[in-house]
Amino acid sequence: MAFTKEHRESPRDKGGLEDSVIKIDRYAKVVKGGRRFSFGALVVVGDRQSRVGIGYGKANEVPQAVEKAVADAKKNMVSIMLKGSSIPHNTRGVCGASRVLLLPASEGTGVIAGKMIRPLLELAGIRDVLSKAYGSTTPKNLLKAGMAALKQLRAPEAVAELRGVTL
């Protein structure tokens, strides 16, 4: 029971934020009278202008789980560095056994990414990028690895200043 690639703009948001439900999982707790079900939702929230976040929420019903996940994603939003419609340099993110490699692409290439990473990159405002996922394809870890890769992006001027050199 997985809902993927569901983009919607919430009317209650004022910042132009969009969210995408990546995965909904059903969990069962076995009790004396049978099974009790709950749901977990994995969500990406972004403004398509270099701000993006991921969130996870659990509840007894799907809509409440999605709401909790969206609230968590908004708390975890970060700004990333863009260069035009792509990223400034190659970057690699790791989370657990999942590894994500992001490569800048020329104008018009589009987002070349798997179905788990694509919403993260699109909602971050990246329109031209190449990506490759290695290792585990667990959605939660893939998204965390993708976020780790995006957080590592720096402008050439910032790197030169940190190293104490001039361009």
Secondary structure, DSSP 8 states (H G I E B T S, - for coil): -----EEEE-TT-SS--EEEEEEEEEEEEEETTEEEEEEEEEEEEE-SSSEEEEEEEEESSHHHHHHHHHHHHHHT-EE---BTTB-SS-EEEEETTEEEEEEE--TT--EE--TTTHHHHHHTT--SEEEEEEE---HHHHHHHHHHHHHT---HHHHHHHHT---
